[in-house]
Amino acid sequence: MYYLYIFVHNNHSLIYSMEKIMILSSPEDIAKGLEIFLSKHQEQTVKPDFQTEKMTVSEASKFIDVSYITLCKWITAGKIPVHGKGRTRFVLKSELIENYKQLK
């Protein structure tokens, strides 16, 4: 009997968890076990906590370590989604991380 350790990443919180899966002898059993594992984790959709996710544009620029001007250009170009209007604009941390990864 073998064990497989899989690291699971939650896109919304940057937290990794480790799952231990028992591996049985045949490749079919391994495939079946992985299918069960994936279906279990695909069903878990975490809604972002609005208050902890919300950042001002200035906070967001510091979070990803780019200048405020650069982030504003990306927002204007539609590369980073922004919510609100005028001086009350804000960015959701999960959206910022997801879209910033695509820019790199």
Stockholm file with secondary structure:
# STOCKHOLM 1.0

chainA/1-104         MYYLYIFVHNNHSLIYSMEKIMILSSPEDIAKGLEIFLSKHQEQTVKPDFQTEKMTVSEASKFIDVSYITLCKWITAGKIPVHGKGRTRFVLKSELIENYKQLK
#=GR chainA/1-104 SS CEEEEEEEEETTTTEEEEEEEEECSSHHHHHHHHHHHHHHHHSCCCCCCHHHHEEEHHHHHHHTTCCHHHHHHHHHTTSSCCBSSGGGCEEEHHHHHHHHHHHC
#=GC SS_cons         CEEEEEEEEETTTTEEEEEEEEECSSHHHHHHHHHHHHHHHHSCCCCCCHHHHEEEHHHHHHHTTCCHHHHHHHHHTTSSCCBSSGGGCEEEHHHHHHHHHHHC
//
